[in-house]
Amino acid sequence: MKIFSKEVQIALVAIAGIVVMFFGLKFLKGMTLFTTANSYYAKFDNVAGLSVSSPIYSNGYRVGVVEDVIYNYEGGNEIIAVLGLNNKMSLPNGTTAEISKDLMGNVELDLILGPNPVDQMEPGDTIFGHIQMSALSKASEMIPQIQQMLPKLDSILANVNMLLSDPSLSHSLHNIDQITANLTSTTNELHHLSANLKTQVPGMIEKADNVLANTNTLTKNLSDLDIAMTMAKVNNTLQNVEQMTAKLNSNDGTLGLLMRDQELYRNAASTMGHVDSLMIDLKQHPKRYVHFSIFGRKDK
């Protein structure tokens, strides 16, 4: 006797298939099958392709999946994502949700935990979410600017091509080679000059030390001079000069009389004239003034 009829067996197989397919779909979506999860709600203005079964990560470790995405059709354009997290996962207050994409375009949700681990959120609380600006997103935002730069780049490349095709450029490069060679030669000369200076500088320093020593000696000698005595002698000499000048200006002395008495000057001048005439006559007629004979006879 059969316990179940053929119809019942078919129904049981169909129910078992439906159950297996249900749990298989949940498994393929990444959802947990037999463990319980705590649900949280994340509010977004734009989910950027976030869908059910998208993985949720915290510090790079997978802690849950997105269980549902609900759009608020009544107004506000808000989108609520239901987050199914491992029941061992606790969220500090201030935790945010960040939607990001990898290079393959896969969407995931990262939890940025709050700073205070003591103050915890309760399951069913709402956290705020935003979209992470990926490198591809930043590159896509730069595309309009790049498009505006393309005409300028074309003109720049055209000018560069003209510059490269100019024969004067090769001539300039040749001149640069010559300048480089000259600079190398100059550098070598400077090196030799520095070497010579290194050998000559000690002798120059020794001579400078000798000059300084002589200067110090001269300074010491000057400091040892009796300036007061020297000035006293100079003053005494000046007084003697003043006395001599006063005597020359007075009528007491012979020089003063000679300088100031015109009659005495004229007499002296006349006397000098007679003496001069006498000397001339003496040279012309010496026999008039001198008479001598070796043998004691007189001249006729």
Salt bridges, closest charged atoms under 4 A:
GLU98 OE2 - HIS130 NE2 3.06
ASP224 OD2 - LYS220 NZ 3.24
GLU263 OE1 - ARG266 NH2 2.83
ASP281 OD1 - ARG288 NH1 3.55
